[in-house]
Amino acid sequence: MITAVLDTNVLASAILGFPRAASTPGELLRRWYDGAFTLVVSDHILTELGRTLSDQYFTSRLAPDQIAAAFEALRVDAVIQPILIPVQGVATQPKDDVVLATALSAGADYLVTGDKPLQALGHYQAVKLLSPRQFLDLLESEAP
């Protein structure tokens, strides 16, 4: 089974785009719900996601029950990974190092991010860094 970490911005976009067929991040969330891959998050990612979704941009577009349902699904169905392997100075922002540390700690195959400098690395140790579109293409190529 493919294991992936979706960064905070991809998760927020996925929650917002979940009902829209044309949303690539939304499609990733639908694929996770359908069992196409194992989603890994950390307490850090969930905390950042909470801050992101409390921004007026998201609160004006998502009902509180939609946000609550998304968090419930993540808490119940995603793998919550403690950060066991620290990462420092790899990403352009320290908060992105923690997301990369989540992927390394979980032994994830992929970190899905919209962060272009992070994507430009291509991989970090055994974790491949992909855009949401690249990850969706990969899932489609591996679908039965």
C-alpha positions, -999 to +999 in steps of 0.1 A: +000+000+000+013+035-009+019+057+022+017+095+018+018+126+039-002+155+024+011+189+037-011+213+055-020+234+025-028+204+003-050+190+031-068+224+034-073+226-003-085+190-004-111+197+023-123+227+004-122+209-030-137+176-018-172+182-033-157+195-066-148+169-092-123+192-109-102+197-077-070+177-077-065+180-039-102+171-034-097+140-056-067+130-035-089+131-004-116+110-022-090+085-033-078+082+003-114+076+015-116+049-012-085+032+001-061+040-027-033+050-002-026+053+035-027+089+047-002+098+074-005+130+096+011+142+127-002+163+156+018+192+141+000+188+108-034+187+125-026+218+146-014+237+115-045+225+096-067+238+124-050+272+122-053+273+084-090+263+084-098+290+109-086+316+085-115+337+071-108+324+036-118+289+047-145+298+072-163+318+045-163+288+022-167+258+046-195+252+072-183+244+107-197+209+104-177+203+072-145+212+090-154+191+120-162+161+098-129+164+080-110+165+113-129+136+126-121+115+095-084+124+098-083+116+135-101+083+131-089+070+097-055+085+090-023+072+107-012+097+133+026+095+134+047+108+162+078+126+150+107+104+157+133+117+132+140+154+134+146+174+102+162+209+103+172+233+075+160+212+046+129+232+037+127+270+033+104+272+063+109+253+097+072+243+096+079+224+064+108+206+080+083+192+105+061+179+077+091+163+061+100+148+095+065+133+097+070+116+064+105+103+074+092+091+108+064+072+091+086+057+064+062+073+039+067+068+003+056+103-007+052+138+007+026+157-014+032+194-013+024+225-033+057+241-021+078+245-052+112+247-035+104+215-016+092+198-048+124+209-065+144+186-042+126+156-058+132+135-028+147+136+007+162+104+018+137+077+008+107+101+006+097+113-029+083+148-030+055+153-054+029+179-064-007+170-059-011+165-097+020+143-098+007+122-069-028+118-085-011+108-118+008+082-099-023+068-082-041+067-116-012+048-131-012+022-103-050+018-101-062-017-111 
